[in-house]
C-alpha cells in the first residue's frame, strides 16, 4: 500500500499497545506510506489537557507522527492550535505494523522530549522501562530500545530530527 500526494486522503486507526493491551486507539489521516516510513496526522487524542511541566498537550494540538517498520521509535511533531511548533515527543517502540487500516505500535515505555528551540532535551520514563521487566523477558528488544533512545537523544542535541523527517 502506498499513499502519496496523488492519492486521496485516507483515515487509519493508530493503536498504541502497552503491556499486551491497547492503551489508546485514535483516528489519523494517512499522509504517506513509502513501504518503510508511515506518516499520519491527528488531533491530540488525550482528551483533557496533559501538563507535563515542560510541555502542555491540549485539545486543538496537532500531531504529525512518523513511524517506521524497521526502527525502534516513533517521532511526533507537536503543534499548537495556531500552528506554532511546541516540539517533538518521541516514543521508543517496536517497529510499527501496518495492516489494512490499523497502524499498531507497541510502546516500550522509554520516551524523549525535544522543545521547539532545542533548549530542552529530556529522557523520560526510564523508571517505567526498568519496572517493565523487558530487560529480563526480552534482552534483545531492551537493548534495541536503549540504543534507539540514545540515537534520538544524540540527534535531538545535535540539532533535531530533520534527517529523519524529510
C-alpha positions as CSV (number, residue, x, y, z in Angstrom):
1,X,0.0,0.0,0.0
2,X,1.3,3.5,-0.8
3,X,-0.1,6.9,-0.1
4,X,1.3,9.9,-1.8
5,X,0.1,13.3,-3.0
6,X,-1.9,11.8,-5.8
7,X,-3.9,9.5,-3.5
8,X,-7.0,10.8,-1.8
9,X,-6.7,11.4,2.0
10,X,-7.3,8.2,3.9
11,X,-8.0,7.6,7.6
12,X,-6.4,4.9,9.7
13,X,-6.6,3.8,13.3
14,X,-3.4,4.3,15.3
15,X,-3.3,1.6,18.0
16,X,-0.8,2.1,20.8
17,X,-0.2,-1.2,22.7
18,X,1.5,-1.3,26.1
19,X,2.0,-4.4,28.2
20,X,0.0,-6.6,25.8
21,X,-3.2,-4.4,25.8
22,X,-4.5,-1.5,23.9
23,X,-3.6,1.7,25.7
24,X,-5.2,4.1,23.2
25,X,-6.8,4.0,19.8
26,X,-7.4,7.1,17.7
27,X,-8.2,8.0,14.0
28,X,-5.4,9.7,12.0
29,X,-5.1,10.9,8.4
30,X,-2.6,8.9,6.5
31,X,-0.2,11.3,4.8
32,X,2.5,8.9,3.5
33,X,3.4,5.3,3.4
34,X,6.6,4.6,1.4
35,X,6.9,1.0,2.5
36,X,9.3,1.8,5.3
37,X,8.1,5.0,6.9
38,X,4.4,5.8,7.7
39,X,3.3,9.4,8.4
40,X,0.0,10.3,9.9
41,X,-1.6,13.5,11.2
42,X,-4.1,13.5,14.1
43,X,-5.5,16.0,16.6
44,X,-4.4,15.5,20.2
45,X,-6.1,12.2,21.3
46,X,-5.6,12.6,25.0
47,X,-8.9,14.3,25.7
48,X,-8.2,16.6,28.6
49,X,-5.1,18.8,29.0
50,X,-1.9,16.9,29.8
51,X,0.5,19.2,31.5
52,X,4.0,17.6,32.0
53,X,5.6,20.7,33.4
54,X,7.9,21.0,30.4
55,X,5.1,20.9,27.8
56,X,1.4,21.0,27.7
57,X,-0.7,18.9,25.3
58,X,-4.2,20.2,24.9
59,X,-7.3,20.0,22.7
60,X,-6.5,21.7,19.4
61,X,-2.9,20.5,19.3
62,X,-2.0,18.6,16.1
63,X,0.5,15.7,16.0
64,X,2.3,14.7,12.8
65,X,3.5,11.3,13.6
66,X,6.3,9.4,11.9
67,X,6.5,5.6,12.3
68,X,9.0,3.1,10.8
69,X,8.6,-0.6,10.0
70,X,12.4,-1.1,10.6
71,X,13.2,1.3,13.5
72,X,12.5,1.1,17.2
73,X,11.0,4.5,17.7
74,X,8.3,7.0,16.5
75,X,8.7,10.7,16.3
76,X,5.7,13.1,16.8
77,X,5.9,16.7,15.8
78,X,3.6,18.7,18.1
79,X,2.0,21.9,17.0
80,X,-0.5,24.1,18.9
81,X,-3.9,25.1,17.5
82,X,-2.5,28.1,15.7
83,X,0.4,26.1,14.1
84,X,3.2,27.1,16.4
85,X,5.7,24.3,17.0
86,X,5.8,23.1,20.6
87,X,8.4,20.4,20.0
88,X,8.9,16.7,19.3
89,X,7.8,13.8,21.5
90,X,9.5,10.5,20.7
91,X,8.2,7.1,21.7
92,X,10.6,4.1,21.9
93,X,8.6,1.3,20.4
94,X,8.9,-1.9,18.4
95,X,8.9,-1.3,14.7
96,X,5.3,-0.4,13.5
97,X,3.0,-2.9,12.0
98,X,0.5,-1.6,9.4
99,X,-2.2,-3.8,8.1
100,X,-5.4,-2.7,6.4
101,X,-6.5,0.4,8.3
102,X,-4.6,-0.3,11.5
103,X,-1.2,1.1,12.5
104,X,-0.1,-0.9,15.6
105,X,2.7,0.3,17.7
106,X,4.0,-1.4,20.9
107,X,5.2,1.2,23.4
108,X,8.3,0.2,25.3
109,X,8.0,2.9,28.0
110,X,11.0,5.0,27.1
111,X,10.4,8.5,25.7
112,X,12.3,11.6,24.7
113,X,11.2,15.2,24.5
114,X,12.8,18.0,22.5
115,X,11.5,21.5,22.7
116,X,11.0,23.6,19.6
117,X,14.1,25.6,20.1
118,X,16.2,22.6,21.2
119,X,16.9,24.1,24.7
120,X,15.1,21.3,26.5
121,X,16.0,17.7,25.6
122,X,15.0,15.1,28.2
123,X,14.8,11.4,28.6
124,X,11.5,10.2,30.1
125,X,10.1,7.2,31.8
126,X,13.4,5.3,32.3
127,X,12.0,4.1,35.7
128,X,8.9,2.6,33.9
129,X,11.2,0.9,31.5
130,X,13.2,-0.7,34.3
131,X,10.0,-1.8,36.1
132,X,8.6,-3.3,32.9
133,X,11.0,-6.2,33.1
134,X,11.8,-6.1,29.4
135,X,15.5,-6.5,30.1
136,X,14.8,-9.9,31.6
137,X,12.0,-11.0,29.3
138,X,13.5,-9.9,26.0
139,X,17.1,-8.7,26.4
140,X,17.5,-8.1,22.6
141,X,14.4,-5.8,22.5
142,X,15.6,-4.0,25.6
143,X,19.0,-3.4,24.0
144,X,17.4,-2.2,20.8
145,X,15.1,0.2,22.8
146,X,18.0,1.7,24.7
147,X,20.1,2.1,21.5
148,X,17.1,3.8,19.9
149,X,16.7,6.3,22.8
150,X,20.5,7.0,22.7
151,X,20.3,7.7,18.9
152,X,17.3,10.0,19.2
153,X,18.9,11.9,22.1
154,X,22.0,12.4,20.1
155,X,20.0,13.7,17.1
156,X,18.0,16.0,19.4
157,X,21.1,17.5,20.9
158,X,22.9,17.9,17.6
159,X,20.1,20.0,16.0
160,X,16.9,17.9,15.6
161,X,15.2,15.3,13.5
162,X,15.4,16.9,10.0
163,X,17.3,13.9,8.6
164,X,14.6,11.5,9.9
165,X,11.5,13.5,8.9
166,X,12.4,14.8,5.4
